[in-house]
C-alpha cells in the first residue's frame, strides 16, 4: 500500500508513550499526519474517521502487565475502517506480560489490522529507579526503525493477509483492581486543582483534592507530575513495599522488543 497518513493514537499520562508513538509514526515517513491524544477524559468523547492510505500507531502504557482500564473509551468514536496498525506498549522496566497481546486483540475488535508491535521502556510511574530517563535516544531510534520496517512490510504485503504474533497469555493475567491512589500533603497543596483537572479518569474529588477514588484511579501518576508544589505522592505502605521489591529485582535496564506480522 501507499502510506498517505500516519495516525498517532495514544494514552500517555506521563509522556513516555507519546514520545515512542511519535517516533514510530515518523518512521512511517508518511506525507501527512494526524494525532489523537486520548489521555484526557474529555478527549475520549471526540471522534475520528480513518481512511484508505492511513496507518495507525496505537500506544498505551502498561499497568500491572495489562493495558489501562479505559480501552472501551479509548477506541470509542474512532472509525478504524480496517486500516493497518502498529502497536506500542510502554512499561516501567518490570514486565509487559499480556499487554501487547491484549492491545492486539482490542485493536482487532475495534476494526484495525495489526501488522507490527513493540514493547518499549519508559520511566516507571512509581519510581525513577525503574526505567529512569527512558525512553532515551536509543529507544526512540528503535521506535523509528519499527515504523520503517512496518512501512516496508506494507509496501509488499496486504495487511489483511498478515498475522501478528506477540507474547502473552490468554486468559490474560487477572487485573489488579486495588482501591489505592496517590496521597496528598495538605500542607503543600496550594489549591490550584492541577491534579484534579489533569486526572485522566476523574478520580480526584473537585471539592476536596485530598480525596481520590482508589477504585477509579489507574495509578498513572499524572497527578503527581502535574502538581507544581509536590503535594501528591505515593504514600500507601503496601504500595511502598511493592516498589522497594521491584527496585531490588528489576533495576537492570531492559531493551525494546519488536514484532512484525507474517
C-alpha positions as a Markdown table, in Angstrom:
| # | Residue | x | y | z |
|---|---|---|---|---|
| 1 | Unk | 0.0 | 0.0 | 0.0 |
| 2 | Unk | 0.9 | 3.6 | -0.4 |
| 3 | Unk | 1.0 | 5.2 | 3.1 |
| 4 | Unk | -0.6 | 8.6 | 2.9 |
| 5 | Unk | -1.1 | 9.5 | 6.5 |
| 6 | Unk | 0.3 | 8.4 | 9.9 |
| 7 | Unk | -2.3 | 8.5 | 12.6 |
| 8 | Unk | -0.9 | 8.5 | 16.2 |
| 9 | Unk | -3.5 | 7.3 | 18.8 |
| 10 | Unk | -2.3 | 7.2 | 22.3 |
| 11 | Unk | -2.9 | 7.3 | 26.1 |
| 12 | Unk | 0.1 | 8.9 | 27.7 |
| 13 | Unk | -0.4 | 10.4 | 31.2 |
| 14 | Unk | 3.4 | 10.9 | 31.8 |
| 15 | Unk | 4.5 | 11.5 | 28.2 |
| 16 | Unk | 6.7 | 8.4 | 27.6 |
| 17 | Unk | 4.2 | 6.6 | 25.4 |
| 18 | Unk | 3.5 | 9.7 | 23.4 |
| 19 | Unk | 7.2 | 10.1 | 22.6 |
| 20 | Unk | 7.5 | 6.5 | 21.4 |
| 21 | Unk | 4.4 | 6.6 | 19.3 |
| 22 | Unk | 5.6 | 9.8 | 17.6 |
| 23 | Unk | 8.9 | 8.2 | 16.8 |
| 24 | Unk | 7.2 | 5.2 | 15.2 |
| 25 | Unk | 4.9 | 7.5 | 13.3 |
| 26 | Unk | 7.9 | 9.5 | 12.0 |
| 27 | Unk | 9.4 | 6.2 | 10.9 |
| 28 | Unk | 6.5 | 5.5 | 8.6 |
| 29 | Unk | 7.6 | 8.5 | 6.5 |
| 30 | Unk | 4.0 | 9.4 | 5.6 |
| 31 | Unk | 3.4 | 12.8 | 3.8 |
| 32 | Unk | 0.6 | 13.7 | 6.2 |
| 33 | Unk | -0.1 | 13.0 | 9.9 |
| 34 | Unk | -2.9 | 13.1 | 12.5 |
| 35 | Unk | -2.6 | 12.9 | 16.2 |
| 36 | Unk | -5.4 | 11.6 | 18.5 |
| 37 | Unk | -4.3 | 12.1 | 22.1 |
| 38 | Unk | -6.8 | 10.1 | 24.2 |
| 39 | Unk | -5.2 | 10.9 | 27.6 |
| 40 | Unk | -7.7 | 13.4 | 29.0 |
| 41 | Unk | -11.2 | 12.3 | 30.0 |
| 42 | Unk | -12.7 | 14.8 | 27.5 |
| 43 | Unk | -10.6 | 13.7 | 24.6 |
| 44 | Unk | -12.2 | 10.2 | 24.6 |
| 45 | Unk | -15.5 | 11.8 | 23.7 |
| 46 | Unk | -14.2 | 13.1 | 20.4 |
| 47 | Unk | -14.3 | 11.0 | 17.2 |
| 48 | Unk | -12.3 | 10.4 | 14.0 |
| 49 | Unk | -12.8 | 8.6 | 10.8 |
| 50 | Unk | -9.8 | 6.9 | 9.4 |
| 51 | Unk | -9.5 | 6.4 | 5.6 |
| 52 | Unk | -7.7 | 4.5 | 2.9 |
| 53 | Unk | -4.0 | 5.1 | 3.0 |
| 54 | Unk | -3.9 | 5.6 | 6.8 |
| 55 | Unk | -1.6 | 3.6 | 9.1 |
| 56 | Unk | -2.4 | 4.0 | 12.8 |
| 57 | Unk | 0.2 | 3.9 | 15.5 |
| 58 | Unk | -1.6 | 2.9 | 18.7 |
| 59 | Unk | 0.2 | 3.3 | 22.0 |
| 60 | Unk | -0.6 | 2.8 | 25.7 |
| 61 | Unk | 1.4 | 2.4 | 28.9 |
| 62 | Unk | 1.3 | -1.0 | 30.8 |
| 63 | Unk | -0.2 | -1.2 | 34.2 |
| 64 | Unk | 0.2 | -4.4 | 36.2 |
| 65 | Unk | 1.0 | -6.3 | 33.0 |
| 66 | Unk | -2.2 | -5.2 | 31.3 |
| 67 | Unk | -3.5 | -2.3 | 29.1 |
| 68 | Unk | -5.2 | 0.6 | 31.0 |
| 69 | Unk | -8.8 | 0.1 | 32.1 |
| 70 | Unk | -10.0 | 2.7 | 29.6 |
| 71 | Unk | -9.8 | 0.8 | 26.3 |
| 72 | Unk | -13.5 | 0.9 | 25.5 |
| 73 | Unk | -13.4 | 4.7 | 25.9 |
| 74 | Unk | -10.0 | 4.8 | 24.1 |
| 75 | Unk | -11.4 | 3.4 | 20.9 |
| 76 | Unk | -14.9 | 4.9 | 21.3 |
| 77 | Unk | -15.8 | 7.1 | 18.3 |
| 78 | Unk | -12.8 | 6.1 | 16.2 |
| 79 | Unk | -13.9 | 4.5 | 13.0 |
| 80 | Unk | -10.9 | 2.4 | 12.0 |
| 81 | Unk | -12.2 | 1.2 | 8.7 |
| 82 | Unk | -9.8 | -1.7 | 8.6 |
| 83 | Unk | -6.6 | 0.3 | 8.4 |
| 84 | Unk | -3.2 | -1.2 | 9.4 |
| 85 | Unk | -1.9 | -0.5 | 12.8 |
| 86 | Unk | 1.4 | -0.6 | 14.6 |
| 87 | Unk | 1.0 | -1.3 | 18.3 |
| 88 | Unk | 3.1 | 0.2 | 21.1 |
| 89 | Unk | 3.2 | -0.8 | 24.8 |
| 90 | Unk | 5.4 | 1.1 | 27.2 |
| 91 | Unk | 6.3 | -0.4 | 30.5 |
| 92 | Unk | 8.4 | 0.6 | 33.5 |
| 93 | Unk | 11.3 | -2.0 | 33.1 |
| 94 | Unk | 9.5 | -4.7 | 35.1 |
| 95 | Unk | 7.4 | -6.7 | 32.5 |
| 96 | Unk | 4.8 | -6.1 | 29.9 |
| 97 | Unk | 3.2 | -9.6 | 30.4 |
| 98 | Unk | -0.1 | -9.7 | 28.5 |
| 99 | Unk | -0.3 | -6.0 | 27.5 |
| 100 | Unk | 0.8 | -6.4 | 23.8 |
| 101 | Unk | -1.5 | -9.4 | 23.3 |
| 102 | Unk | -4.4 | -7.6 | 24.9 |
| 103 | Unk | -3.7 | -4.5 | 22.8 |
| 104 | Unk | -3.6 | -6.6 | 19.6 |
| 105 | Unk | -6.9 | -8.2 | 20.5 |
| 106 | Unk | -8.6 | -4.9 | 21.4 |
| 107 | Unk | -7.4 | -3.2 | 18.2 |
| 108 | Unk | -8.7 | -6.0 | 16.1 |
| 109 | Unk | -12.0 | -5.9 | 17.9 |
| 110 | Unk | -12.3 | -2.2 | 17.0 |
| 111 | Unk | -11.6 | -2.6 | 13.3 |
| 112 | Unk | -7.8 | -2.2 | 13.0 |
| 113 | Unk | -5.4 | -4.7 | 11.2 |
| 114 | Unk | -2.3 | -5.0 | 13.5 |
| 115 | Unk | 0.8 | -5.6 | 11.4 |
| 116 | Unk | 3.7 | -4.7 | 13.8 |
| 117 | Unk | 4.2 | -4.2 | 17.5 |
| 118 | Unk | 6.8 | -3.1 | 20.0 |
| 119 | Unk | 7.3 | -3.2 | 23.8 |
| 120 | Unk | 9.4 | -0.2 | 24.9 |
| 121 | Unk | 10.7 | 1.0 | 28.3 |
| 122 | Unk | 9.7 | 4.2 | 30.0 |
| 123 | Unk | 10.1 | 5.6 | 33.5 |
| 124 | Unk | 8.0 | 3.6 | 35.9 |
| 125 | Unk | 5.2 | 5.7 | 37.2 |
| 126 | Unk | 6.2 | 4.9 | 40.8 |
| 127 | Unk | 9.9 | 5.4 | 40.8 |
| 128 | Unk | 12.9 | 6.8 | 38.9 |
| 129 | Unk | 14.9 | 3.7 | 39.8 |
| 130 | Unk | 13.0 | 1.7 | 37.2 |
| 131 | Unk | 13.3 | 3.0 | 33.7 |
| 132 | Unk | 14.6 | 6.4 | 34.8 |
| 133 | Unk | 15.5 | 8.5 | 31.7 |
| 134 | Unk | 13.7 | 6.2 | 29.4 |
| 135 | Unk | 12.6 | 6.3 | 26.6 |
| 136 | Unk | 16.1 | 7.5 | 25.6 |
| 137 | Unk | 17.7 | 8.2 | 22.3 |
| 138 | Unk | 18.3 | 4.5 | 21.6 |
| 139 | Unk | 14.7 | 3.7 | 22.4 |
| 140 | Unk | 13.4 | 6.3 | 20.1 |
| 141 | Unk | 15.8 | 5.2 | 17.3 |
| 142 | Unk | 14.4 | 1.6 | 17.8 |
| 143 | Unk | 10.9 | 3.0 | 17.6 |
| 144 | Unk | 11.7 | 4.8 | 14.3 |
| 145 | Unk | 13.1 | 1.6 | 12.9 |
| 146 | Unk | 9.9 | -0.2 | 13.8 |
| 147 | Unk | 8.0 | 2.4 | 11.8 |
| 148 | Unk | 10.3 | 2.0 | 8.8 |
| 149 | Unk | 10.0 | -1.8 | 9.0 |
| 150 | Unk | 6.3 | -1.7 | 9.1 |
| 151 | Unk | 6.2 | 0.6 | 6.1 |
| 152 | Unk | 8.5 | -1.7 | 4.2 |
| 153 | Unk | 6.2 | -4.7 | 5.1 |
| 154 | Unk | 3.1 | -2.8 | 3.9 |
| 155 | Unk | 4.8 | -1.9 | 0.7 |
| 156 | Unk | 5.0 | -5.6 | -0.2 |
| 157 | Unk | 2.1 | -7.3 | 1.6 |
| 158 | Unk | -1.6 | -6.9 | 2.1 |
| 159 | Unk | -2.4 | -6.1 | 5.7 |
| 160 | Unk | -5.5 | -8.2 | 5.6 |
| 161 | Unk | -3.4 | -11.3 | 4.8 |
| 162 | Unk | -0.9 | -10.8 | 7.6 |
| 163 | Unk | -0.9 | -12.4 | 11.1 |
| 164 | Unk | 0.8 | -10.7 | 14.0 |
| 165 | Unk | 2.0 | -12.9 | 16.8 |
| 166 | Unk | 3.1 | -11.3 | 20.1 |
| 167 | Unk | 3.9 | -12.7 | 23.6 |
| 168 | Unk | 1.2 | -13.0 | 26.2 |
| 169 | Unk | -1.3 | -15.4 | 27.7 |
| 170 | Unk | -5.0 | -15.8 | 27.3 |
| 171 | Unk | -6.9 | -15.7 | 29.5 |
| 172 | Unk | -5.0 | -12.5 | 30.5 |
| 173 | Unk | -3.4 | -12.1 | 33.9 |
| 174 | Unk | -6.2 | -11.0 | 36.2 |
| 175 | Unk | -6.4 | -7.2 | 36.6 |
| 176 | Unk | -5.0 | -5.9 | 39.9 |
| 177 | Unk | -8.1 | -4.0 | 41.0 |
| 178 | Unk | -6.9 | -2.5 | 44.2 |
| 179 | Unk | -8.5 | 0.6 | 45.9 |
| 180 | Unk | -5.3 | 2.6 | 46.1 |
| 181 | Unk | -4.3 | 6.0 | 44.9 |
| 182 | Unk | -1.7 | 8.7 | 45.5 |
| 183 | Unk | -1.9 | 10.7 | 48.7 |
| 184 | Unk | -2.0 | 14.5 | 49.2 |
| 185 | Unk | 0.2 | 16.5 | 51.6 |
| 186 | Unk | -2.4 | 19.2 | 52.5 |
| 187 | Unk | 0.4 | 21.4 | 53.9 |
| 188 | Unk | 1.9 | 21.7 | 50.5 |
| 189 | Unk | -1.3 | 21.8 | 48.5 |
| 190 | Unk | -2.0 | 25.3 | 47.1 |
| 191 | Unk | -5.5 | 24.5 | 45.9 |
| 192 | Unk | -4.6 | 25.1 | 42.2 |
| 193 | Unk | -6.6 | 22.0 | 41.1 |
| 194 | Unk | -4.0 | 20.9 | 38.6 |
| 195 | Unk | -4.2 | 17.4 | 39.8 |
| 196 | Unk | -7.9 | 17.2 | 39.5 |
| 197 | Unk | -8.0 | 18.8 | 36.1 |
| 198 | Unk | -5.3 | 16.5 | 34.7 |
| 199 | Unk | -6.6 | 13.2 | 36.1 |
| 200 | Unk | -7.4 | 11.0 | 33.0 |
| 201 | Unk | -10.3 | 9.2 | 34.8 |
| 202 | Unk | -11.7 | 12.0 | 37.0 |
| 203 | Unk | -10.8 | 10.1 | 40.2 |
| 204 | Unk | -10.0 | 13.2 | 42.3 |
| 205 | Unk | -12.8 | 15.0 | 44.1 |
| 206 | Unk | -13.1 | 18.5 | 42.8 |
| 207 | Unk | -14.5 | 19.7 | 46.1 |
| 208 | Unk | -11.6 | 18.2 | 48.1 |
| 209 | Unk | -8.5 | 17.2 | 46.1 |
| 210 | Unk | -7.2 | 15.2 | 49.1 |
| 211 | Unk | -9.9 | 12.7 | 48.3 |
| 212 | Unk | -9.2 | 10.3 | 45.5 |
| 213 | Unk | -11.4 | 7.3 | 44.4 |
| 214 | Unk | -8.9 | 4.4 | 44.7 |
| 215 | Unk | -11.2 | 2.1 | 42.6 |
| 216 | Unk | -11.2 | 4.5 | 39.7 |
| 217 | Unk | -7.5 | 5.6 | 40.0 |
| 218 | Unk | -5.1 | 4.0 | 37.4 |
| 219 | Unk | -2.0 | 4.9 | 39.5 |
| 220 | Unk | -0.7 | 6.5 | 36.3 |
| 221 | Unk | 1.0 | 9.3 | 38.3 |
| 222 | Unk | -0.4 | 12.1 | 36.2 |
| 223 | Unk | -1.5 | 14.0 | 39.3 |
| 224 | Unk | 2.0 | 13.6 | 40.8 |
| 225 | Unk | 3.6 | 15.0 | 37.7 |
| 226 | Unk | 1.1 | 17.8 | 37.4 |
| 227 | Unk | 1.3 | 19.2 | 40.9 |
| 228 | Unk | 3.6 | 22.3 | 41.0 |
| 229 | Unk | 4.1 | 22.0 | 44.8 |
| 230 | Unk | 5.0 | 18.3 | 45.1 |
| 231 | Unk | 1.9 | 17.8 | 47.2 |
| 232 | Unk | 0.9 | 14.5 | 45.5 |
| 233 | Unk | 2.9 | 11.4 | 46.3 |
| 234 | Unk | 2.8 | 7.6 | 46.8 |
| 235 | Unk | 2.2 | 7.1 | 50.5 |
| 236 | Unk | 0.3 | 3.8 | 50.9 |
| 237 | Unk | 2.6 | 1.4 | 52.9 |
| 238 | Unk | 1.8 | -1.8 | 50.9 |
| 239 | Unk | 2.5 | 0.0 | 47.7 |
| 240 | Unk | 5.8 | 1.4 | 49.0 |
| 241 | Unk | 6.8 | -2.1 | 50.0 |
| 242 | Unk | 6.0 | -3.3 | 46.5 |
| 243 | Unk | 8.0 | -0.5 | 45.0 |
| 244 | Unk | 11.0 | -1.5 | 47.1 |
| 245 | Unk | 10.8 | -5.1 | 46.0 |
| 246 | Unk | 10.5 | -4.1 | 42.3 |
| 247 | Unk | 13.5 | -1.7 | 42.6 |
| 248 | Unk | 15.6 | -4.6 | 44.0 |
| 249 | Unk | 14.5 | -7.1 | 41.3 |
| 250 | Unk | 14.1 | -5.1 | 38.1 |
| 251 | Unk | 16.8 | -2.4 | 38.1 |
| 252 | Unk | 18.8 | -3.9 | 35.2 |
| 253 | Unk | 17.9 | -2.0 | 32.0 |
| 254 | Unk | 15.8 | -3.9 | 29.6 |
| 255 | Unk | 15.7 | -3.3 | 25.8 |
| 256 | Unk | 12.8 | -2.8 | 23.3 |
| 257 | Unk | 11.3 | -5.8 | 21.7 |
| 258 | Unk | 9.7 | -5.6 | 18.3 |
| 259 | Unk | 7.4 | -7.9 | 16.3 |
| 260 | Unk | 6.4 | -7.9 | 12.6 |
| 261 | Unk | 3.5 | -9.8 | 11.1 |
| 262 | Unk | 4.0 | -12.7 | 8.7 |
